Every structure is written in structure tokens, then in C-alpha cells.
Amino acid sequence: GDHVFVGEGAIVNAAGVGSYVHIGKNVVIGRRCILKDCCMIADNTIVPPETVVPSFTHYSGSPAVWSENLPDCTQDVMIDFTRNYYQHFVPKPV
């Protein structure tokens, strides 16, 4: 999807990732998971295989469970976040 952030150390085996999604650091997304638009996966979360993460939800834990709903402005927040990240991105030296 558009405006998706994937944190360092994340492993994504999802069948589908929507737009405006934030995947935290060291997250594991199991096979055939579906992450709908405007959702957030917290750092160090393990999402079991075949999980569907609904829009405007925040998941955390191991295994991942719903922790809270996200505000309607999540799309705008993710657009601002990903644009800012891109503009200030500095690759690690090899």
C-alpha cells in the first residue's frame, strides 16, 4: 500500500498490506495475514498466521491482540510521518 512504514528488523510474510500502515521494529507478520488500511502494529509484536487486522486498530503483544482503536486522522498522520521520514532518510554506511 501507499505510505507504509516498516520498522527495522521486521519480518513481513503477509498476503496483503493496505495503505497508511505502521509496522513497528522487530515485528513478525505471519503468513497469509491481511493488514487493512490505517492500522498499526506495535514494536516487538508477533502477528499469528492468517490474522486479519482491521482498519483503524492498534495491535500489540505476542500473540498480537487488539489494544486500541486509532483516530480517524490516522491516514493524515501516516502521510505526514512517511513523507518526513523519506525527506530525512540517511542510509547506514556499509
C-alpha positions as CSV (number, residue, x, y, z in Angstrom):
1,G,0.0,0.0,0.0
2,D,0.9,3.7,-0.1
3,H,2.5,5.4,2.9
4,V,3.5,2.2,4.7
5,F,6.3,2.2,7.3
6,V,8.1,-1.0,8.1
7,G,10.4,-0.8,11.2
8,E,13.9,-2.2,11.4
9,G,14.2,-5.9,11.9
10,A,10.6,-6.6,10.9
11,I,9.7,-9.8,9.0
12,V,6.6,-9.5,6.8
13,N,5.0,-12.6,5.3
14,A,1.6,-11.0,4.9
15,A,-0.8,-11.8,2.0
16,G,-1.7,-8.1,1.9
17,V,-0.8,-4.8,3.4
18,G,-3.1,-1.9,3.0
19,S,-2.2,1.8,2.8
20,Y,-1.2,4.0,5.8
21,V,0.0,1.1,7.8
22,H,2.7,1.4,10.5
23,I,4.7,-1.8,11.3
24,G,7.0,-1.4,14.3
25,K,10.5,-2.6,14.9
26,N,11.2,-6.3,15.3
27,V,7.6,-7.3,14.3
28,V,6.9,-10.6,12.8
29,I,3.8,-10.8,10.5
30,G,2.8,-14.4,9.9
31,R,2.0,-15.9,6.6
32,R,-1.3,-15.0,4.8
33,C,-2.0,-12.2,7.3
34,I,-4.0,-9.2,6.0
35,L,-3.3,-5.8,7.3
36,K,-6.2,-3.4,6.3
37,D,-5.7,0.3,5.7
38,C,-4.8,2.6,8.6
39,C,-3.7,0.1,11.2
40,M,-0.7,0.0,13.5
41,I,1.4,-3.0,14.8
42,A,3.4,-2.1,17.9
43,D,7.2,-2.9,18.3
44,N,8.1,-6.5,19.1
45,T,4.7,-7.8,18.2
46,I,4.1,-11.3,16.7
47,V,1.1,-11.5,14.4
48,P,0.0,-15.1,14.1
49,P,-0.6,-16.6,10.6
50,E,-3.9,-15.8,8.9
51,T,-4.7,-12.9,11.2
52,V,-6.8,-10.1,9.7
53,V,-6.0,-6.7,11.3
54,P,-9.0,-4.4,10.8
55,S,-8.7,-0.7,9.7
56,F,-8.2,1.9,12.4
57,T,-6.9,-0.6,15.0
58,H,-3.6,-0.9,17.0
59,Y,-2.4,-4.4,17.7
60,S,0.4,-5.4,20.2
61,G,1.7,-8.4,22.1
62,S,2.8,-12.0,21.4
63,P,0.5,-13.2,20.0
64,A,-0.9,-9.9,18.7
65,V,-4.2,-8.8,20.1
66,W,-6.3,-5.6,19.7
67,S,-5.1,-2.9,22.1
68,E,-7.0,0.2,21.0
69,N,-8.8,1.9,18.2
70,L,-7.0,4.6,16.1
71,P,-8.4,8.0,15.4
72,D,-10.0,9.0,12.1
73,C,-7.0,11.2,11.3
74,T,-4.6,8.1,11.1
75,Q,-4.4,8.4,7.3
76,D,-3.2,12.1,7.5
77,V,-0.8,11.2,10.3
78,M,0.8,8.4,8.3
79,I,1.1,10.6,5.2
80,D,3.0,13.3,7.3
81,F,5.1,10.6,9.0
82,T,6.2,8.8,5.9
83,R,6.9,12.0,3.9
84,N,9.0,13.3,6.8
85,Y,10.8,10.0,7.1
86,Y,11.6,9.9,3.4
87,Q,12.8,13.5,3.3
88,H,15.2,13.0,6.3
89,F,16.3,9.4,5.4
90,V,20.0,8.8,5.7
91,P,21.2,5.3,4.8
92,K,23.6,3.4,7.2
93,P,27.2,3.3,6.0
94,V,28.3,-0.1,4.7
